[in-house]
């Protein structure tokens, strides 16, 4: 069984047992997470979308809270002696998908 969920402005294709990295979610390690915005469910060759999903939900468990790799943000203007160099690390949550319910 597979599903497509939406969280943090992105869509993820998930199946039970899979670990995904999403935008930061509240909760500590081991706490339960529920995704209510399910866009598509595929089970046994049958694809459910839209209103046929009804009250579908995907449940998961927080594996860890961390930050992604550093991204270098560089600003530069030639011949103006203008240089700025900053870094950014986005907070993220790793979630293990436990169940997909339709």
Secondary structure, DSSP 8 states (H G I E B T S, - for coil): -EEEEEETTEEEEEETT-EEEEE--S--TT-EEEE--EEEEEETTEEEEGGGG-S-EEEEEEEEEEE---EEEEEEETTTTEEEEEEE--EEEEEEEEEEE-
